[in-house]
Amino acid sequence: MIKKTIIDQDTWIFVYSEIAAYILEYCSSDPTTEVDENGDERYTKEKQDEYCEISSEVESIMETFFEKGE
């Protein structure tokens, strides 16, 4: 059994978020973001859904090697 490295929660979130965002941008042929009525840039509805799916997969992979701390 692999001894898992413990990663604090803030770092955990940062890492899976960055990896998921990279995968989404790298694999998307259409625009991933749009500007809302307030001028804020956000993922499109479709890309937000994809991002959530990718994030879940990335977290599953991370759990193989790391443990989420507090």
C-alpha positions as CSV (number, residue, x, y, z in Angstrom):
1,M,0.0,0.0,0.0
2,I,1.2,3.5,-0.9
3,K,1.8,5.9,1.9
4,K,-0.2,8.9,1.0
5,T,1.1,12.5,1.3
6,I,-1.3,14.7,3.3
7,I,-2.2,17.9,1.5
8,D,-4.0,20.7,3.3
9,Q,-7.5,21.5,2.1
10,D,-6.6,24.9,0.5
11,T,-3.8,23.3,-1.5
12,W,-6.0,20.4,-2.4
13,I,-8.7,22.7,-3.8
14,F,-6.1,24.8,-5.6
15,V,-4.4,21.8,-7.3
16,Y,-7.6,20.0,-8.5
17,S,-9.0,23.3,-9.7
18,E,-5.9,24.3,-11.7
19,I,-5.6,20.8,-13.2
20,A,-9.3,20.7,-14.1
21,A,-9.2,24.2,-15.7
22,Y,-6.1,23.3,-17.7
23,I,-7.8,20.1,-19.0
24,L,-11.0,22.0,-19.9
25,E,-9.1,24.7,-21.8
26,Y,-6.8,22.2,-23.5
27,C,-9.6,19.9,-24.7
28,S,-12.2,22.5,-25.7
29,S,-12.5,23.6,-29.3
30,D,-15.2,26.2,-28.6
31,P,-15.1,29.1,-26.2
32,T,-15.1,28.1,-22.5
33,T,-16.1,31.5,-21.1
34,E,-18.5,34.3,-21.6
35,V,-18.9,37.8,-20.1
36,D,-22.1,38.2,-18.0
37,E,-24.2,41.3,-17.6
38,N,-21.9,42.5,-14.7
39,G,-18.8,42.3,-16.9
40,D,-17.5,39.2,-15.1
41,E,-16.0,36.4,-17.1
42,R,-17.6,33.0,-16.4
43,Y,-17.6,29.5,-17.8
44,T,-20.5,28.9,-20.2
45,K,-23.2,26.6,-18.8
46,E,-22.0,23.7,-20.9
47,K,-18.3,24.3,-19.9
48,Q,-19.2,24.7,-16.2
49,D,-20.8,21.3,-16.3
50,E,-17.7,19.8,-18.0
51,Y,-15.5,21.5,-15.5
52,C,-17.4,19.9,-12.6
53,E,-17.1,16.5,-14.2
54,I,-13.4,16.9,-14.8
55,S,-12.9,18.2,-11.3
56,S,-14.5,15.1,-9.9
57,E,-12.3,12.8,-12.0
58,V,-9.1,14.8,-11.0
59,E,-10.1,14.5,-7.3
60,S,-10.5,10.7,-7.7
61,I,-7.1,10.4,-9.2
62,M,-5.6,12.6,-6.5
63,E,-7.2,10.4,-3.8
64,T,-5.1,7.6,-5.1
65,F,-1.8,9.3,-4.1
66,F,-2.8,12.0,-1.6
67,E,-4.9,12.4,1.5
68,K,-6.9,15.6,2.0
69,G,-6.0,17.2,5.3
70,E,-7.8,20.0,7.2
